[in-house]
Amino acid sequence: MFYGGCDVGSRTAKAVIINEDKIASSALLDTGSSPEVVAGNVMDTALSESGICMEDLSRIVGTGYGRRRIPFAHAMESEISCHGLAAWWSNPSARAVIDIGGQDAKAIRLSPDGGVIRYMYNDKCASGTGRFLEIMAEALGLPLSALEETGDKAVKRCVLSSQCVIFAETEVISLLNAGRSIPDVVAGLHFALAGRVAALARGIGVEAPVVMTGGVAKNKGVFKALSETLGLELVSMSGVDPQLAGALGAALKAREYANRC
């Protein structure tokens, strides 16, 4: 039996197909302007990779900002529950999840069986999201993928005080004009982002171990900064791309639904 999860987010669309005990395939595409089209394309890509067709999926669950526009989903689930379930599935000892996506950030407390106890999220300000890093990378003339390696070269990281993305961009330019190195500035950006997300996590009283999900989890500079800022152990998803967490959680929900019938 196969089950599908589709996560249409603000920046990317993801699909994961699972069977009874493991991930069979996955896919990731830029969201673009049509959630319906990209949902179909990303699911078709995952289906092709696993060598099955849509009719072979017992259940499909949709999640993400665009979940209501996934025409083939049998049910919808919140991103909160999907990220929580995926984190717990990959790391059963997890007691919290921090998800940093392209346009929002979430902190989630988990019960021992992976249920959501409490959560907080920020979708109003870009300063605690992946978009913050995108804007700052553009200001520095760096590709987004280069931030982690650049920050690793810092000698004395900068401290950024601005809470607003626009003001932070101005502050970055001022620091460079004052002679600070790009690596020192990038390291400061990682800690600035970590500080904003840590405030969410503290607001719900997260406890270790904390699993980090979302595309920003791939940036080890942010990962380390967040662990240091919180003073807690952060762990990566075991054997899973953290950017696929929402889609994986949706697929796990699909399996739950199918097994109830």
PyMOL commands that set and color helices and strands:
alter all, ss='L'
color gray80, all
select helices_A, chain A and resi 35-50+54-56+67-69+79-90+126-128+130-140+144-152+165-177+182-203+215-218+220-230+242-260
alter helices_A, ss='H'
color red, helices_A
select strands_A, chain A and resi 2-8+12-18+23-30+57-63+75-76+96-100+105-110+116-122+210-213+234-235
alter strands_A, ss='S'
color yellow, strands_A
deselect
rebuild
show_as cartoon
